[in-house]
Amino acid sequence: SPSVLSLVMSFEGTLVLNDELKSINKIFSCEARGNPVPVYSWFINGTVVEAENRYSLIDGNLIITNASETADYGRYQCKAENSYGTVLSRDALLQFAYLGSFSGRTRGGVSVREGQGVVLMCTPPPHSPEIMYSWVFNEFPSFVAEDSRRFISQVTGNLYVSKVQPSDVGSYICLVKNTVTNARVLSPPTPLTLRTDGLMGEYEPKIEVHFPLSVPAARGVTVRLECFALGNPVPTITWRKMNGNIPKKARLRKSQAVLEIPNVQLEDSGTYECKAENPRGGTAFKGHIQVYTFPQWISTINDSQLDSGDQLHWECKATGKPRPTYRWLRNGEPLTPQSRVEVVNGELIIQKVQQADSGMYQCVAENKYGAIYCSAELKILASPPVFSPNPVRLIATLGKDMLLGCRPRASPKPRVTWRRGDRRIQPSRRIMLLRNNTLRIINSTRSDEGNYVCRAENQFGSAEMTAMLWVKEAMRVDLSPSRMEVTVGESVVLSCRVSHDPSLDVAFQWLLNQQPLNFQQEGGHFEYTQTQSSTVDLMIRSILLKHAGKYGCRAQTSADTVFAEAEVLVRGPPGPPGVVIVEEIKDTTATLSWSGGVDNHSPISSYNLQARSPFSLGWQTLRTDPEPVTGDMESAMAVELNPWVDYEFRVVASNAIGTGDPSAPSRGVRTKEAVPSVVPANVSGGNGRRHELVISWEPVSEEFQNGEGFGYIVAFRANGTRGWKEKMVTSADSTMYKYRDETFPPLTPFEVKVGVYNNKGDGPFSGVVTVYSAEGEPREAPSEVKASSISSSEIKVTWRPPNPGPGRPRGYEVSYTKDSEQEESGNRKKTVGNETSMVLTGLEGNSVYLITVRGFNSIGQGPASTASTAKTKKDPPVQPPANLVWIQEGTNVSLNWDPVKSKDNESDVIGYKVLLSQEGRVHNQVMRTITPSAVLSLPEGGTYIIEVRALSEGGEGAISSQVRVLTSSGKTRLWNITFLSALVSLG
C-alpha cells in the first residue's frame, strides 16, 4: 500500500507569542498516513531540529519548552518518511510579540503660529507585530478627538493638525498599544505653544499623510488607505478610483481621511486618488492597490502504478496572483531534469521508468505570498507471469466463432505464444491471434476440439495456461403462437420449446419488451410452468392492457444462447381522450373539442361529455348536440347548462369492450349571464307585529341566479283590489319582506307573489298565494281569576280565557306580588301553551299574594285581569319526630315516637307520614297515621330504611332520624342511627 497518502500541519501561516506566553509549551502538529507507519523529523530555517533540551518529538508533534525568540524564531517544516518514500509539509512561521519602551529623553517643544499646520512625531519603540496609536492631551485619560482638523495615522503614529487653534495649546503624549499582548507604553510629552509674531495666513493644502504608490493586499482582507493634508482653511478630502467606480462596499472613516475596503477582491484592484482642496487650491495623490491571491489547486497528482519501461506523465495546476511557479520533489529532495526526466512547469514526464524511480513525489505551486503541496506515490511493478489456478473449460457451438483468452498477471507485459498439443499455432484465415493475445477461431467445427496452451514470459520468468475446448450442436428455439389478440380479462398461454445438445443443461428466462419478468411483482397474473426439460409455458391470467407487448423467451446453455419473441395485442376499453378545449361558451351551451385517445385495438363507438361545477355532486353527464356523440367525432356542444356558473369539462370514450378512463379536465370557464328563470319556492307569510304584512320564501340557489345583481321583486295586493304593490329586495340571500300599513285591520288577506331579477333583466314571478296580515296583541283580559292556597309555599291559580277573535292569546303570564311589596318587585311566570291554570311554587308561608293574569302572543301582551288575592298556609313544623322506639315481633316492627308540637307560627299537626324504602331505591311504601305510632310488615331478606315526618296544612315537616333494618334467614336485626343506646338495650 502507498507509503504516505497525505500530510497535514495543524498550524499554517504565522504564530505570534507574547512575553507572557514564552514560558508555555508550544506544540506544532504534523500528521501523515502511511504503511509502514511514517517516521517524523522537523526543520527550522532548513536546519534539522535535534530532539533534546527544549525540543521534544512525540509522533508527529514538535513540542518547544520555554520558547525563546533568539533561538526559536523562524520557519518550521515537517518531514515524514518510511521505506517507500518521503514527503514535506508546508512552512509555518513562529514569531514573537513584544513592545519596547520609549527612550527616556525629554522631547523638545513645538511652537507654531495660529492657523499654521503641525505634525507631532510619535517615533514608536521597537515592537512586533502591529500596534495601535492614540494621543493623550495634557493628562491621561483625556484623548485627542479626531475630526476634519486633527488626524492620527495608524501607519506612522504621528498626530497631524491641519490648522492650529489656541485651544490646541498644551502637552501631547503618544500612547502605543500592542494588538497581541495589549501592553501599553507612553512617550515623553511634547509641548505645543503658539508663537506671538502674528497669525498664519491662508495657504493651499499640502498632503502630509498618504498611502504607498503600490499597495499589495491579500484577497479577502480589509484594505485601509490614509490621506490627510495640512492647510488653511481646513482642506476637504475626496476619493475616486481611476478608470472605474469605488466599490459600493467601501466606507469612508475619520472625516473621509481613511478609505476602507472590506473583503477586497481582484476586481477591486486599480489606481485610487485622494484629493485635498480648500479655497486656496488643491492637490492630489495616486496609489495602486494590487490584490494578490495565495496559490490554490485546480488539479493535483494521483498515486500511479506502472510497469517497468512505461512512461510517467503527471500534471498539476494551480491558480494564484501572481501566477504560481512549480517545482517537483522526490522523497523530499528537488527533482532536476535528466536524460529520462523532463520537468516543464506543472508537468513531470519520466521516460522508461525504472525501479529506482519509485517513491513519493510532490508538486509545489508557489508565488511570493505562499506555497502549496500535493503528493502522490509512484510504484514500479516487476513480476513474472502468473495465471489463475482455476482450470479453463470452454464450450463452443458448431459454426459459431470462439474466443480463447490469455490474460496473465505480469510486469512488464509478457510475450505470449499459443500451441495445440506440441505444435505452435500459426495464424491462418480461420485462426487469428488478436492484439490482446486472445485466440479467435472462426466457424467452429468438431475438429477444433482439444487442449490449447497459452505461454507467457518476460525477463522475470514464464508460465502456461491450458484451455479445454468442446464443440456442440447449436441450439434452436420456437415460441408459439408468434402473434395473438386477446381481450382484457382473458387468459392466454405462450409456449417456448428448444432443441439442444442433450449433454448440456438449459435455463430459460421470460422477458416483456426486453425487460425480465418479475413474477412476484405482477400480482399473480403470470405463471411459469416447465412441462419438459426443453419446454416452458407462460400463462397470463386475467390479462390487463399493460400486459400488451413483445414477449421474449431466452434459452441459455454453457455453450449458446438463443432468443425468440411473440407479440400479444390486448383489446380493452379506450384510453383517455386528449386535452379538452372549450371552443365557445354561451349562457346555456359550450362547444368542446378534443383529440381521440388510443382505442386499445377496438374502435371507439361513442363519447360522453361530462361537467362539474361548485353546485354538482362530482361529475355529471351532459345533454349534447348532436346526440349521441359518435366515435368518429372530436367536437360537440354541451347544452342545458346553467348561466353564470363555473364549469370544468371532460370527455369519456367507449367501445365495444367498455368505457375507458376520462380525459384530464378542461380549464375552468364560466357561462354567460342570462335573465333568471327559477322563481323562489314556498312563498308564504303571516305573523309579525300589528299592521304588518310579513312575506317569506326560500331563496334561489346561486346556481340559478344566472348573473350578477340578483334580487327579488315582492308583489302584493289586498284581496279584491286591482293594483299590485311591488318592492325590490336587493339581497340574493333574503328570505323575508315586511310591509307596514296602519290602515289595514288585523288578519287582512293579501294576494302575494315573488319574482326574480338580475342585471340582465326581470325574470318570472312565483304563483299567487294568500297571506294574512298580523293579528295584533290580545285585546281582552282573562276573566274569573281564582287563587287558592295549597300549602305554605304553593298557590293554585285558575282563569277563564277571553272570547275568541283577532288577537287571540298563544299563552298566559301570571304576575304575583306579596301584599307588602311594590308591584315592580313581583314575579312573573308564563304557561307553556294555552293552559288555564298554574301552580305557583317557592312562596313564603303565612303571606298574602296579589295575583293577575294576562294573555300574550307573538305580537305582544294583552291587558291584565282583575287582581285576586290568596294567603299561603303557615309553615310546617321544624321539629322532626323524636325518640323513635321499636319492638320486633316476627316480621313486624312496631314504632312509637314523641308527638310533634307546632309553634305559634307553624301549621297544626294533622298526622304523620311513615316512609319505608329498600336501601338504594326510592320509597316504595308510605303509611299515614293520625297517632304517633305505626306497625310495619317487612319482607324477609334485604336492608330497609324507615323514616317519619309530621303532616300539616302547611306541608310536610322535618324528617326523623333513620331506622335501618337488616332481614336475613328469618331474623330481623335493627339499628338506630341516632340512638345507639337503644340498640344496645334491645340486643
Secondary structure, DSSP 8 states (H G I E B T S, - for coil): --S-SEEEES--EEEEE-GGGTTS-EEE-EEEE-SS--EEEEEETTEE--SSTTEEEETTEEEESS--HHHH-EEEEEEEEETTEEEE---EEEEE-EE----------EEE-TT--EEE-----SEES-EEEEEEESSTT-B---SSSEEE-TTT--EEESS--GGG-EEEEEEEEETTT--EEE---EEEEE-SS-----EEEEEEE---SEEEEETTS-EEEE-EEEEES--EEEEEETTS---TT-EEETTTTEEEESS--GGG-EEEEEEEEETTEEEEEEEEEEEEEEEEEEE----EEEETT--EEEE-EEEEES--EEEEEETTEE----SSEEEETTEEEESS--GGG-EEEEEEEEETTEEEEEEEEEEEE-EEEE--SS-EEEEEETTS-EEE----EEES--EEEEEETTEE----SSEEE-TTS-EEESS--GGG-EEEEEEEEETTEEEEEEEEEEEE---EEEEE-SEEEEETT--EEEEEEEE--TTS--EEEEEETTEE--GGGGTT-EEEEEEETTEEEEEE-S--GGG-EEEEEEEE-SS-EEEEEEEEEEE-S-------EEEEE-SS-EEEE------TTS-EEEEEEEEE-TTSSS-EE-EEESSSEETT--EEEEES--TT-EEEEEEEEEESS-B---------EE----------EEEEE---STTEEEEEEE---GGG--SSS-EEEEEEEETT----EEEEE--TT--EEEEE-TTS-TT-EEEEEEEEEETTEEEEE---EEEE----S--S--EEEEEEE-SSS-EEEEEE---SSSS--SEEEEEEEETTS-GGG-EEEE-SSS-SEEEE-S--TT-EEEEEEEEE-SS-EEEE---EEEE---B--SS--EEEEEEEETTEEEEEEE-----TTB--EEEEEEEEEETTS---EEEEESSSEEEEE--SSEEEEEEEEEEETTEEEEE---EEEEEETTEEEEEESS-HHHHHHH-
